[in-house]
């Protein structure tokens, strides 16, 4: 069966200097911070990833970037399949200030799940952006294993303040469960489906749901997807069907690479020989709101639908 999935979310807002964490059924608590680090630690050692300050999900951190060259790193332990979301908001009325929140894998690789807001530009920026003021900066991903992810808060390239100007902010971290099929972000961890299966799952703009189905030569199999509801800001998703198992195709359904890729709601799979197809359900709109989610039903049925598009092989 497919491993259980979860979702992790990070939220950053520019505000005061405290840490707030609340377990279910417990009162929240605060801890004063100095440059993003508890005062009893001393100094500000979290300027690099190796000295990141540990935070828990459902925890808020109020801290300050001391200058334009300062960086604050935070470490979050993620559960495989959870969505990870970080939101950043300025706690000042200075329209020239601008900071950003970024998410990194344990290897130090930056996670580039950043969509463009239609009016303001990159969604990871809080404050002054390329096209105006942005209230929140957001970074998000689905954890692909039980591991530590990192969050970095720095001044953005659109800041118009003095290099020595400080920037107070609030970083909030939260996690949520998308569906039991995550993490199935690419073809190497695709959820296996059989003819006759029906999947009820949840998609997010930072999520890629990849399924694999084997079809015998000479068979006709119909694959269809139906959206069943949205939560939060709407976004435009699409189903891509391909026989190319390359990571580029599996994680970027808009880029067919050297393989065949088609989009729509109903497809007919009719290979001459035994073939594995990859079904990729993901966000199709670069201007989507990053925190929106969408429920959908994906079915794999025996036979040929008159409404389906034929999927040719490469």
Protein Blocks (a to p, Z undefined) as FASTA:
>chain_A
ZZddddddddddddddddddddehiacdddddeehiafklopjfklbfklcccddehiac
ddddfbfkbccdddddddehiacddddddfbfbfkbccddddddfkopacfbbccdfkno
pfkbgcjdfkbccfbdcdddddfbdcdddddddddfkbcbdfklccddddddddddfbfm
bccfbfklcccddehiacdddddfkbccdddddddehiacddddddfbdehjdddddddd
dfbfbfklmmmmklnojadcdedjbdcdddfbdcddddddddfbfkbcfkbccddddddd
edjdfkbccdddZZ
